[in-house]
Amino acid sequence: MSPRSASVNEELRRRSRERLLHATVELVGERGYEATTLGDIADRAGTARGLISYYFPGKRHLLQSAVHRLMHLTLETALEREPRTEDGRERLARAVDAILGLARDRPRLMRTHMAGILQAEGFVRCSEQQRLAELLRETVVRYGSPDPDTDYPLLRALLMGAVVAVLLPGAPMPMARLRAELFQRYGLEWELGVPPDGGPPGGTFPSPRQ
């Protein structure tokens, strides 16, 4: 049997890594961070335990990479869903709704992710985070930002703050209110993106800024 080519080996490594990331998202979402071991993740992914150490320096790094991948895939799906559009305002609205939707649909996972960022390990920079950053920056560019290198980090910070506010134990903010605040900041009509049922909070939604 001839040895596998370098491209085949690279593809196998990519698939193994993605299985680990997917398994991490599933297990932490189901059980929480502390109750999920690296052995559990390897078993769910169908890979050897040692592969985790090969790809990731630790459990927290693995989790952040896994959530960043989930955020990237969720955002990409939202931006490219039918009807596809190049309209920057619609794409920004979809981006806001996609990230807030993760806080709504996967609260345990996203709460754990945000808590990890705020702890000593801080913000992990990885390939998944870079892809998410590129997609958000492109969204800001499509929206028409004259200074995307400044406006992209601001959008990222606002989205992170909104996720924290939705998930704050004991005093969560209503998601519709946070969506309204973000939409007003960027001059987006309430009907853009995927508006929640019931209309905007407070009744009338102000006209977008010109």
Phi, psi and omega in degrees: 000129181285148180294151178293148178286164179299323181292323178293316178299320179296319178294321178295320177295319179298316181294320178298317180297317181292326176296322177295317179297316180296317180297323179297314179301315181297309188289316179295323176296326181278316192248340189095167186290310185295326183276358179255121179261163177296327176296320176301316182295315179298318179297314180297323181281345182071034181234168177287144180303323182295340180294330180299314179294331178294320184266329189226138181286346181185174184294320181294320177298317178301315181296314181297318178298320181295316181289322177298322176296315178300316180296318179297313181294320178295316180294317180299317179298317180295319183290329185257005181292159177283145353287130180294147183213151173256002181293120185295327181290318177295320181293322177294320178298318178296322179297313178301313182295324181295314182289317176297326179296327176294321177296323179288316189273334183227061187297317182297314181298313184289326177295319178296319179298312182294323178297321179295321179297325183277354178270187188300329182296330177071204186272119181273126176264121183215176182296325179293319177296322179295321178293320176298316180298318180298320181291318178293320179296319178298323178298317178296321178296314179297327178294337177107021180297131176282346183218072185297333180291338174266319186284330178295310178300327178293315177300316179301315181295319180295320179292318178297318179296321179294319178298316178300317182295322177296324189261002185299117182298130175086339182211054181290146175273143176297135184297323180298322179294317179294319176300316180299318180296316179293318180295319179294322179300320183261008177065039182258137177292144182303328185285349178288163178069226179234082184295141178289161178296151174098355179077176183292149178296140179086004177091264186278132178264127182302152177294146179296151177290144179278000000 
